[in-house]
Amino acid sequence: MDRESNYTERTFFQGQPTGTGFEGRRAEIIHPTIAEVPSRVNEAINILRGNIQLSGSNIKAIAITSALANEGKSSIAFRFAKSMAGLGKKTIFIDSDIRNSIIQSRYGIVGKKKGLSEYLCGSISKDKIIYRTDDNCLDMIFTGALAPNPSELVSGPLFQELMEYVRGLYDYVIVDTCPLNLVIDGLLVAKQCDGTVLVVESGKTDRAQAEKAKQQMQYADIRILGAVLNKAPVHEKRYGYSHYGYGYGYGYGYGYYGEKSK
């Protein structure tokens, strides 16, 4: 490790509590392959980032969820985490969708990675599931091995302990959850966060499904920060093309733009 990277490593965690064991995080550096998107997408993600920052200094752990599968929540969650890291904020991205994670395949991350499953089963310590990335301000936690009982795992004390641990180390904790209307896992995870953003796919998620997801969060006393209307076409012609992007709105059922499905 050269002098510059040593300096970055020291300054990244300067002032963090001692005795956390964080220096034991995995030495492997992850190199996510992130597809290029139109500038409108990045602008909308930055708007989301700004609105989250304006939601209060007590908002550190943010769950990104959806009512149904394949609405784009994972893409939004990861790009949002990258955007926070781009400001120099110490950020960790947690993939908590143990049942159906797509993060490794989507971002070209090869090899088996220890993660939530192994930690929540008690077979590995929490610092050993934190992976560095090629962005000095962004770390990741993967789901790990497929587990038969995800709901029991994320509802146990070890997940709460993990969330308290990463809150003490990072400026922002971005958590990608399971869809709310399919399994209980998403609510259990979101309950451990300071607020939740609901992703709604334009043209797919009907009002009843979005309302059901909203009501579930309200019944669980989960703070709803806002919503993203994703994959909505924008009829704005530039050089003969139609463009897509993300968008953000306080409330749900409205917003802007969306990324095409992958």
Secondary structure, DSSP 8 states (H G I E B T S, - for coil): --HHHHHHHHHHTTT--TTS-GGGSEEEEE--------HHHHHHHHHHHHHHHTT-TT--EEEEEESSTTSSHHHHHHHHHHHHHHTT--EEEEE--TTS--HHHHTT--S---BHHHHHTTSS-GGGG-EEESSTTEEEEB--S--S-HHHHHTSHHHHHHHHHHHTT-SEEEEE---TTT-SHHHHHHTTSSEEEEEEETTTS-HHHHHHHHHHHHHTT--EEEEEEES--EEEEETTEEE-----BSSSS---------
